[in-house]
Amino acid sequence: MNTFISYQLWSPEECDHIVEEVRKTPCHPALSVVDDRNQIKKSFRQADMYGLDNRRLLDQILDAVKQVNLEQWGFEIDGGLPSVEVLRYKKGGHQASHTDWGGVHRTRKVTFSIQLSPPDSYEGGELVLFDGPEPWLCDSSQGCITIFPSWTLHQVNKVASGERWSAVGWVLGNSSYA
């Protein structure tokens, strides 16, 4: 059993087209914790967030995640794919280490991240998984999907220059892992 799987899902041309299309939609700010004076205390994610609602692409993602889950883990994932976020990390952008499971997100089972940018269009910004004594740097090939259990600790390192685009989300079950 593998802890995570990475492989080419989309072509670079398809990734470029997705980025081009989401740029035309409204963007939402990063997740932050603010104090009573509306000052940012901690920024968990420093990125611009867009939605992805192309049914064909969502079906491709869901099929990919279901297949990997079936072959690797066998989690109950009847809860579906609630949403896909397209993230743009600019210089200084990052995501603090976290898991995608627990608390109000107890039914998240499988997480995915799809690299939409060419790896030479930015520096830094690596997706890092912590599933053993050494961290894993995920494949940054444009169009590559990385799929892993949502309890896996992971982060996105700070972007030093350029822009890193990715599509991320979770597939749900009807209950927790228990």
N, C-alpha and C positions, 0 to 999 in steps of 0.2 A: 504494500500500500504506500503510495506517495503522499507526502504532506501537501504538495501543490503541483499543479500541471500548467505548463505554458506551451502554447503553439500558435501558429499563424492562423488567425480567423478571417481577417479582412485584408484586402490589397492596400498598398499605400495610396492609390488613387481614391479608393472608397473612403479611407480615413480623411484625406484632404477634403473630399466632398462633404463629409459629416461636419468637419470643423467649419467649413465655409457656410453651411446651412445654419448651424447653431449660433454663429456670430450674428445672425439676423434676428435672433430671439432675445427676450429680456434675460438679463443676468442677475443673479442674487449674490449678496455678499457672503463672506466666509462665516463659519461658526465661531462665535466668541463668547466669553463670559464677561459681563460688564458689571461694574459696581454701582452703588446708589447714585453716583454723579454721572452715570452713563460713560464712564471711562473704561476702556478695555483692560481687564485684569489678566486674561489669558486667552491667547488665540490658539485654538486647537487645529484650525485649518486656515491657512492664508491662501485663498484661491477664489477665482470667480466661478460661479456655478450656473450651469444652464441645464435645461431639461432635454431629454431625447424622447420623442414620441413617434418615431417611424416604426409602424407595426412590423414591417419586414425585418428590420434590424433587431427589434426587440425579440421577435420569434427566433432569429438566428442565435442570439445570445442565450435565450432560454433553452433552446435545443442543445447548445454546446455545454451549458452547465449541467443539464439533466444527464447527458451522455457521460460526462466525466464523473458525476456523482454516482451513477449506476456502476461504472467500471471501478471506481476507487473506494467510495465510502458507504454507499447505500443508505444515506440519510433519507427520512421521509420528507419530501419537498412538495407536497400537494398545495402549498399556500401560494405559489406563483411568484411572479416578478413584479413587485409593487411600483418600481420606478427605476430609471437610469439617469444618473447625473453625469454631465460632461463638465469636467473641471479644467480650468486654465490656470496654471501656476506661472506667474511672472517672477522676475528677479525678487528673491527673498521669500517667495511662496513656498509653503511646506504643509505637511500634515503631521502632527505629533503622534508618537506611538500610541496605539490603541487597538482594541478589538472591535468587531462589528456586532458582537453578541453580548447579551446580558441586560439586566434592568428591563426597560420597556421594549427592548429588542430581543426578547428571549426566543422568538420563533425564527430569527435569521439563522439559516443553516450554512449557506455557501455564498462566498463573496467572490466577485470577479473584478478585474481591472484590465481595460483594453488600452494599449498604447496607441494614441492617435497621431502623435508628432513623430517626425523623423528624428532619430537619436542625435543627429548632428545639428539640430536646430536649437539646442539648449545645452547648458552644462549644469551638473548637479541634478537634483530632482529625482534621484533613484528611488524606486519602490523597493523597500527592504522588508523581508519577512524574517521573523525571529521564531524559529521552530526547533532550535537545537543549540549547541554551544556556540556556533558561529552564525552570524546573520547571512541571509541569502539576498543577493542583488538580483532582482527579477530581470528577465529578458526585456530589453528596451527597443526591440525591433518594431517598427511601425506596423500596426495591425495585429500585434501579438496579444493574445488574451492570457492572463494568469488567473487561475481558479484555485481557491483554497477554502478550508472550513472557516466559518466566520469567527470562531474563537481564536484564530491565529493572530498573535501580536504582530503589527506591521506599522510602517510609517512611510512618508515621502520626505526625503532629505530636501534641504533648502535648495532652491534653484539659484545658481550663481549668475547665469546670464541666459537670455533668450526666453522662450515660452515652452512649457510642457503641457500638452493636452492629453487627457485620458477620459475614458468613459468607465464609470464604476457603478456597482449596485450589488444587490443581494437577492437571493432566492429564498423564499420563506417555506416553513413547514406549518402545520396546524398546531404544533406543540413544540416545547423545548426539545433538546437533545435526549432527554431522559427516556 
